[in-house]
Each structure stands twice: as C-alpha cells, then as structure tokens.
Amino acid sequence: MDPLTFALLFLFVLAIFLGFELITKVPPTLHTPLMSGANAISGITLVGALISVRTDQVLLANLFGFLAVASATVNVVGGFLVTDRMLGMFHTKKKKGA
C-alpha cells in the first residue's frame, strides 16, 4: 500500500471517529437545530464525494467514493426530513367551522 493511500485511509477512519465523538456529545435539545443547519455542509460533502467517484484510480477510490456519496445522501435527506418534521410541529392546526 503506497503512503498516499495509507494517509487517506487513516484520515477517513479518523474522520469517522471524530464525527461519532462530536455527535454523541451534542445534547438532544440542540441536535435538531444543528442538523438542519448542517444540510448545506452535507451538500458540499456530496459534491466532493461525486467528484471523488469520477477519478481514474482503481477500485479502492471508487469504492470509497461510492460510500461517501451514499453516506452524504443519507445525511442530506435525513437532515431535510428532520427539519421538515421540526417545522411541522410549530404549525397551528386549523379549527373546523372557522
């Protein structure tokens, strides 16, 4: 394994652990507003993942690119669904006959 592949793999694993630690330390009351604010960042991640899939490298880069696209897509869609549900809780219900 060449040093660049090893460094990128190390960075990927480090990002997984760092993301897990950061998310578990956020209190539940702040999680939904932070998730809704992070959708733009996740969209940028999705664009970067799509670019990484289009490399001329072999199977390993394409595999990690596919995993990045799938993870970022789940994150973006989940963030929008949670935000929509959160905003739906603030709508007033219409009364019958009014």
C-alpha positions, 0 to 999 in steps of 0.5 A, spaced: 500 500 500 503 506 497 503 512 503 498 516 499 493 511 500 495 509 507 494 517 509 487 517 506 485 511 509 487 513 516 484 520 515 477 517 513 477 512 519 479 518 523 474 522 520 469 517 522 471 517 529 471 524 530 464 525 527 461 519 532 465 523 538 462 530 536 455 527 535 454 523 541 456 529 545 451 534 542 445 534 547 438 532 544 435 539 545 440 542 540 441 536 535 435 538 531 437 545 530 444 543 528 442 538 523 438 542 519 443 547 519 448 542 517 444 540 510 448 545 506 455 542 509 452 535 507 451 538 500 458 540 499 460 533 502 456 530 496 459 534 491 466 532 493 464 525 494 461 525 486 467 528 484 471 523 488 467 517 484 469 520 477 477 519 478 481 514 474 484 510 480 482 503 481 477 500 485 479 502 492 477 510 490 471 508 487 469 504 492 470 509 497 467 514 493 461 510 492 460 510 500 461 517 501 456 519 496 451 514 499 453 516 506 452 524 504 445 522 501 443 519 507 445 525 511 442 530 506 435 527 506 435 525 513 437 532 515 431 535 510 426 530 513 428 532 520 427 539 519 421 538 515 418 534 521 421 540 526 417 545 522 411 541 522 410 541 529 410 549 530 404 549 525 397 551 528 392 546 526 386 549 523 379 549 527 373 546 523 367 551 522 372 557 522 
